[in-house]
Amino acid sequence: MEKWHCFKDKVEMVKGEISLAYLGMTQDIEGLKCPKCGEAYITAEVVKTVNEGEQQLEAK
């Protein structure tokens, strides 16, 4: 995986658990976090999975 850096702090992001909330539901997933300010990002692979989950929830 390529290295990601925090735009604000210019430090390398680290893997960590981040919380996502959607339609009143919260779930922890693996993402990238800035060790300095806590800014979080999710990877393209996670975005694909999240989109699929959103579609399933909206279909119910």
Protein Blocks (a to p, Z undefined) as FASTA:
>chain_A
ZZdddfklopacddddddddeehiacdddddddfknopacddfklmmmmmmmmmmmmmZZ
